[in-house]
């Protein structure tokens, strides 16, 4: 028996109009797209539309199954050692903190942007900028800055505080070797920098346009005609520890927030203006306080804070609390005294069940950018697409090494505020859709997700998590290994059908016994991993729940492994592309394989369903980056610069 395919129906199934019609009527949430007209509904190719729908349907089916599987495993050459990674919703671009290995140390620390899912080449590097020392705690988000669609990127790095130390070529104390998650008792003075950068999407789309094959003279000409991809927005310098930066749209503008340990948060409008420092209120009793993590909430113009308070007369002597504070806008009147520093009480406060928590990670809220020219506002075909996602928090204990989970649900407002008179159609629609919701602590679902135990070989095991609002990754590590990158013994998917929304979670709050509802460790299903994947040598991992993709970067190996939990159109490898010389802060092209759609029979329809309809990129004259302007620091310990 030989299976045959009708040529007509095969051709029709690849036509773009069929996939676009299915997108509009599918009833499944579609992941985010770059907010540019290149990804608008009229300009979507058949391959783009097919990938969107296939990913959405297959990921939901695979992830909710108890037999969750890795549907595709592949790798790409990073050409550097990768220390940490970040991505944007939809996974079109991967941002990596990298370095070049030289013996037992690293040099040439940089940020590299990789274009993912390229129709001609699966992955290739398109831009790079040097960071001087290792960048960590990377965060990236689509936004609009001065009416330009872009990716805003922020990261933290350490540096030597004295200029004489910074000038030494081979300093005996390497600040890049220390953990970014812990405060360091350094033998020499050091400083922290939080850097915010802007990368214009029109530049990235030119460098990743499949009509320009990377490495060809045409691609090089377009690349050199572009402005520098990276543009500096602001730099925050301080001797205090900075960590967990976040970027989001507050008060209709892009804002940066970063934790200044132990108990302060710095706010900065990325379009300019003075900064502000929020100091969280400290009760009289505690003798110590420490912020674990933060998350900006655009629908509340607020910041969620997870904090530990010490000094209580109980068994542990400490409490962990969830708090929400109003963010401080750029135009806020300066308090008496002249400094832009505020000490405020939270408008929402919730004490967490008392445990010896040592850190916390928070998922994203899933709210897209306000100004969106892509097809996303038109394909809101599922009601779930128009609701902010629950915030999933994973808290890890110290002594017992247990993993706890909290879920904060968005709730409907009693009174919906009117949208601002904005000219952009998507911004008005965004305000009406998401402005009807806010986050409150009325319904918080918490449980011990995983208790430390013993592995198959008698090795004590602990659990850690890569958070997602609806889909998360939980993994096992040796309990005694307290390093930032311990060997991974097992990986599992976490999914709870009662935590998808407040409506599905109501039986949990109304009484589990009465309704027979149980939310237990069965929400974790362990996943079989490919044999080629060495999880004992993991340097860092990144989880993109929007497309169901797990990135694994090994230590000291210039490769990144990719595990896809969603299906996508198959592309077959074809030819090899030459390496093009790269320069810091400029476009770059690295070697890789060319891909093309796998087709058992050739297409007979016209026009080509995979043809991109957006106008081809036009070379633009080079425009220099604006000068960096300094302004008075808000206090003696913090120094800022604006671009």
N, C-alpha and C positions, 0 to 999 in steps of 0.2 A: 504494500500500500504506500503510495507517495502522496503527501499533502501538496495541494496546488493552491495558488492564490490567483483570484480573478484580477487581472491587470487593472481594470477600470476601478474596482473598489479599493484596490491597493493605492492607486494614485489619489483617489478622492480622499482617502483617510489621511493623506499627508497635506491636503490643501489647507491654507491658513484660515480661510473663512469657516471651515468646519470646526477647527479648534477654538477660534474666537467665539463662535456661537455656543460651544460647550462651556467655555469659560463663563459666559454671561448667565448661563442657566444651570450650572453644576450644583450649586448649593453647598460647596465646600470652601472653607477659608483658604485664600491664596496668600502666599508669602509676599513680603514687600519687594518692591522694585526700586532701582535708582529713580529719584523723582525728577526725571528729565523727559522731554518730548521724544527722545530716542526710544523710550519704552512706553509711549502712549499706545492706546489700542489700535489706531490706524497704522502705526509704524511697527507693530509687533510682527515678527516673521512667524511662519508656521512652526519652526523649531522652538522658538521662544514660547509660543502659546502651548505647544504640546508638552514642553518641559514643565511649565507652571502647573498644568492640570494633572499630569502624571505624578509629579512629586506630591501634590496635595493629597490625592486619593490614596496612593500607595503608602505614604508615611502614616496616615491615620490608621489604615488597616494593619500595617506591620507593627506599629507601636502599641496598639491596644491588644495585640495578641499575646498570650502567655508564651508563645514560641517566637519571640522577636528575633529576627535574623539580620546579619549583615548582608545586604543585597549586592553590594559592589565594594571590592577592596582594591585600591590602587595606590600608587606613590608617585611623587614628583621630586625632582632634584631642586633643592633650595639654593645651592651654591654657597651657602653660609651655614654656620651652626645657629639653630633657632633657639632663643631663650624663652620667649613668650609670644603669644599671638592674640589677635582680636579680629573680628569680622563685622560687617554691617548686615542688617536684616536682609535675608535673601541670598547672602553668601556670594555676591558678585565679585567682591574684592576681599582679599586676605591681607592684613597688615601684620608684619612680623618684626620683632626685635631680634636682630641677628648680630653675629660677630664672626671674624675670621680666626680660625685656630692657628696659633703659632707655637708649636711645642705644647707646653703645659699651661699656656695662658692665651688670651684672646686680644685681638686688636681690631681696628676698623669697625667699631660699634656703629650700627646703622638701623634705620627703619626702612623696610622694603615693602612695597605694595605689589601683590601678585593678582593678576586678572584670572578669575576662575571660570571654568566651563566655557572656554573659548571655542567657537565652532571649528576653528582651524587647528588650534593647539589647546589642549585641555587646560594647561596652566602656563603662564609666563610672567616674569617680572617686568614691570613697566615703569617703576619710579623708585628712587632711593634717596635718602638724606642721612647724613652722619649725625650721631647723637653724642659724640665725644666719649661718654661712658655708657654702660649698659642701661637701656630703657626697660622699665617694668611697669606693671599696673596700667597696661595700655587700654584705652577706651576709644571707640570710634562710633560716630553716628551721622546719618544723613541730616542735613539741615540747610538753611539758607542764610548766608551772611552777606549783607549789603546787596540784596537782590540777586545773589549768585548761588546757584545750586552747587553744593559741595559736600565733602566728607570732612567733618571736624574731628581731629585726632588729638588726644591728650595722653601724656605719659609722665612718669616720675623718674628721676635719676639722681644719683649721688655724685658729688664732686668734692675735690679738695677745697677747703675754705681759703687757704693761703695761695696767693698767686705764685709764689716760689715753688710750692708743691705741684701746682698745675703745669708748670713749665718743665718739670723733670720728665725726660723721655721714658725712663724705666723706674718708676717710683717703687720703693720696696713695699709700700702698702697699696694694694689694688682695691679701690672702693667698689669696683664692679663685681667682685667675688662674693660680697656679702648678700645675705637674704634681703629681699625687698619687703618681706612681711613682718619683720621684727626690728625693733629699735636696737641699734648697735652702739656698744661702748667703745668707740673708736680710739685708737692710740694717738691719732692726730686730729686737729679740727677738720670737720667736714660740713658741708652744706647740702641742702636738698633743693632741687628745682622741679617745678611742675610746668611743663611746656605744652602749649596748645598750638596746633598747626591747622591750616586749611589746605585742602586739596580740591581744586576745581574739577567738577565732574565732566565738563566739556573737554578738559585736557585728558582725563583718564579714558574717556570714551574714544577720543582720537587715537590714543596709544593702543587701545584694545579693540579697535574696529576690525572685524574679520575681513573687510574688503582690502585692508592694508596688511599684507603678510609680514609679520615681524622679521626683521633682518634684511628685508629687501630695500633697494635704494629709495623707493617711494615711501616706505615706512620711516626710514631714517630722515628723509627730507621733512616729512610732517612732524616728526619728533623734535627736530632741531628748530622748527618754526614755532613751537609752543613755548609759552612762558615756563618758568621753573614750576614744576608741579606743586612743590610745597611752599606755603607762605606762612610766616610766623604771625601768630595772633597775640599771644601774651606769654610772659615768663614770670613765674612766681618763685622767689628765692627766700630761703629762711634756714636758720640753724635748727629749727624744730623738725621733727619727723613729719613728712608729708606722705599720704597714702590714699588709695581708693578714690581717685578722681572720677568725676562723672560729668557728662555733657548732655544737656537737654534744652528744650525750649520753654522758658518761663517768661510770663508777661509778654508773650509774643515775640521774644528775642532769644537767640542762642546764649546760654549761660554755661559757665564752668564752675563746678564746686569741687573742692578738695578738702580732705580731712587734715587738719593741723593738730597733731597729737599734743596733749592728751584729749582736749575737750572743745576744740574749736573747728569751725567750718568756714572756709574762704569762698566768697562768691565773686564772680567776674563776668560782666557782660562782654561777650566776644566781639561785639561791634564797637566797643569803646566805652569810656566812662570810668568813673572811680570804682574801686573794689569795695568790698564790705566783709567784715569778720563777724560771724555769729558765734557767741560762746553759749553753750548749753547750760541751762540753769542747774546749779548744784545744790541739793538739799543740805541742811545744816549738819546732819549726822554723818554722811559718808566722809571718809578721810582720803578717798581716792576715786578716780573716775576715768574711764577709757572708752573712746568710741571704737566700736568694732567695724562698722560699715555704714554707708549711706546710699540712698537712691533718690534722685530727683523725680518729682511727680508733677508733670506739666499740667494735668487737669486740676490740681490743687494749688499750683504755684507754691509748692512746699517741698520739704525734704524729709524723707523717712530716715530716722537715726536708730541704730541698734547700739546700746550703750551698757556698760557694766559699772555699777556703783559699789564701792567697798566700804566696810566699816560698820556693818549691821551686826547686832548681837544675836546671831543665830548660828547654826552648825557650820555653814559655809562662810558666813560673814560678808556675803555679797549678794547683789541682786542684778538681774539682767532685765532691761526695760526696752520696750518699743516706744518711740516718740515721733511725733510729727511737729515740725516747726515751720512757720511761714518763712519763705525765702525773702531775702532782702534785695529789693530792686536797685538799679543804678541811681534812680532819681529819688531815693529815700532821703529825707532831710537828715543832715548830719547831727548826731546827738550833741548835747552840751559838752564842752570840753575839746571839741575840734577833731577828735579821732573817729573814724568810721567803724566803730566797734559797738556791737549790741549784745547784751545779755538778756535772753528771753526764756520764758517758760513755754513748754509745748502746749499746743491746743488739743492734741490727742496724746494719751499716755496709757500704757498697758504694761503691767508687770508680767514677765514670763515665769512659768513654773521654775522653781529654784533648782539650778544645776550649776556645776562647775564649768561654765562655758568659757572657751578661750578664743573663739573666733566665729565669724558669721559671713556667709555669702548670700547675696540677694539676686533674684532673677530680674530680668527686664520686664517692663510693663506692657510691651507690645503695641504701644501707641505710635503710629507713623508721624512723619513730619507734617507740619501744617500746609506748607506750600509744595504741592505734589502735581507735576505735569505728566506722571506716568498713567498707566492703565488702572492702577490700583483703586482710585476713587470710583471708577466705572464698573469694576468687577466685585463690588460688595454684594456678592450673590448669596452669602451666608450671613445669618444674623450674628454669628460668633465673630465675624470680621469687624463688626462695628461696636464691640464692647472691649474696654481695657481688660487685659489679662489679669488673673490673680497674681499677687506677689508671693513667690515661694522663697522661704528663708530656710537655709540649712545651718544649724548651729552644732558645733563640735565641742564635746567635753574634754577636759584635760586628763584627769587621772584615769577615768574609765574608758576614754576614747570612744564614747557612744556618739551616734549621729541622730539629731533631732530635727524635725521639720515643722515649720509653721506656715500657714497659708492665710494671707490677708486678702479679702475679696473686695472688689469695687462694688459700690452700692449706688442706686439711683438717687439723685437729688430730689428734695421736695419741691424746690423751685429751680428751674433751669435758667441760668443767666443768659441774656440775649447776646448773640454773637457781635463782635466788634465790627464796625463798618469797614470791612476789608474788601479791596477790589478783586482779589484773587478768588476764583470760584471754589477751589479746593479748600482754602482757608475757612470760608464761610461754612461749607459742608462739614469740615472737620470740627468746627466749634459746635455746630448743632448736634453732631453725632456723639462726640466724646465729652462735650461740656455737660451732658446730662448725667454724668457719673462723677463720683469722687471716692477716695479711699478713706475708710473709717475702721475703727477697731471694734465695732459692734459684734462682728462675727469673725473670730480667728480660730482656725482649726489647727491644733497641734498634737503631735504624737512623737514617741520615740521610734524612729524609722528603722534603725539598725543598731543592735547591741554588739559590742566587741566580743569576739569568741576565739575559737581555735580553728585553724585551717586544716586541710587534708593531711598535711605532714606534721601536725602537732604544733605548728607555728602560730603564736598569738596574732590575731588579725584585728585591724581597725578599719573604719569606713570613712570615706570622704565623698564629696559630691561636686559635680559640675551642674550648677542650677539652671533650670528652665522653668518658665511660668506654667507650662502645661506638660512638658516632657523634660525629664532630667536624667543625668547619668550618675549612677552610684558605683564606686569601685572599692576594692579591697586592697589594703596595703599592710605591710608588717607593722604591728603595734609599736614595737620598740624603735622604729625608724622615724625620727622627727624632722628629717630634712625636708626641703621644699619639694623635692622630686624623688620620692621613694619608689622602689619597684612595685609595679601593679600586678596583683595576683589574679584578679578577676574583675570583669566589668558587667554591670547589669543596667537594664533600663528601668526607670521609675515612672509609673503612670497610675493615677488614681482617678477613676471615673467620677468620684464624689468631689473632686477638687477642681473640676473644669470651670465651674461657675458657682455663684451663690445659690442659684436655683437647684443645681444638682447636689449641693452640700447641705441643703436644709434638713434632710432626714438625719444627718449627723447631729445637728443642733437640737432637733425636736425629740431626740431620744433614740439611741441605737438599739436598745433592747426591744422597744415597742415595734420598731420597723424591721428588726432583724438585720440591720446594717452593721458591717464591721469593716473598718479601715485598718488593715494589719500589714505585716511585712510581706504579704502576698502581692503587694503592689510592686515589688521588685522581682524581675525575671532576669536571671543570669543569661548572658549572651555568649554563644560560642564564637571564638576568635580565630582568624586565619592562622595557620601554622607558621606562615612566614613572618608574622608580627612578633617581635621580641618586646614584650611588655616589661621585662626586667631591666630595661635600659632606657626608660622614658625620661626625657628631659622636661617636657611640658605637654599639656593637652588643652584642646579648645573644643567646646561643644556649641554647635549652631542648631538650636532646636527648630528654627524656622524652616530649614530644609532637611533636617535629620542627618547632619553630617558631623562626624567626629574626626578631628585632626590630632595626630600623635607625632610629636617631633622627638626623635631619639637624642641622647646625649652624644656630642662630639661626632655626629654623622650628619652630613649635609643632605638630608632627605626628610621629607614629611610624608607620613602614611595617612591615607584618607579612608575612612569607613563610612559608607553611605547606607542609611537605613531607608532610603526612598529610591524608587526607580526613576530613571530618566531615559530619554531617547539614546540609543546606543550609537557611539561614534567609533569608527575604526581607525587605527593608526596608519599613517601613510609615509610621509617623508620627514627627514630631519632638517631643522632650520639652523643656520649658522649662528655662531656667537658674535655679538656686536659689542665693541668696547663700551664700558659704562663709566659714568662720571658722577661724582657725588652731586646730589640735588638736581640731577638731570634725568631725563628719560633713559631707561636702560632695557636691553633685550638679552635674555639668557637662553641657552640652547634648550631644545625640547623637540617633541614629535608633533607633526601635523596630523590633524584629525579630520575625518569626513564622515558623513552619515552612512551607516551600513544599509545597503539596499540590495535585496536579492534580485530585483529587476529595476531597470532604469525608469525614471519619471517620464511620463508622456504628456503631462498637463503643462499649460503655459498660462501665466508666468510661473517661474520656479517658486514653489511654496516656501522655500527657505531663504528667498531673496530678501534682504533688508530694505525696507521702504524709506527709512529715514534719509534725509539729505546726507551725502558723503561729507566727511569732515573737511573743513577748509583750513588751509594753513594760515596762521595769524602772525602778525609781526610781534617780535619779542617785546614784552613790557616788563620793566624791572620791578622788583619788590619795593614797596613803600618803605621809607625810613622808619626805624624804631624810635619811638618817642618815650622818654622816661617821665614819670610824674612822682609826686611826693608819696612815699610809702605810708600806709595807714598806721604802722607802729614801727618801733626801732628794730624789730626782729624780722620783718617781712619787707622784701623789696620786689617791685613789680615793674614790668616793661610792657608797653603796648606796641603793636605794629601799626 
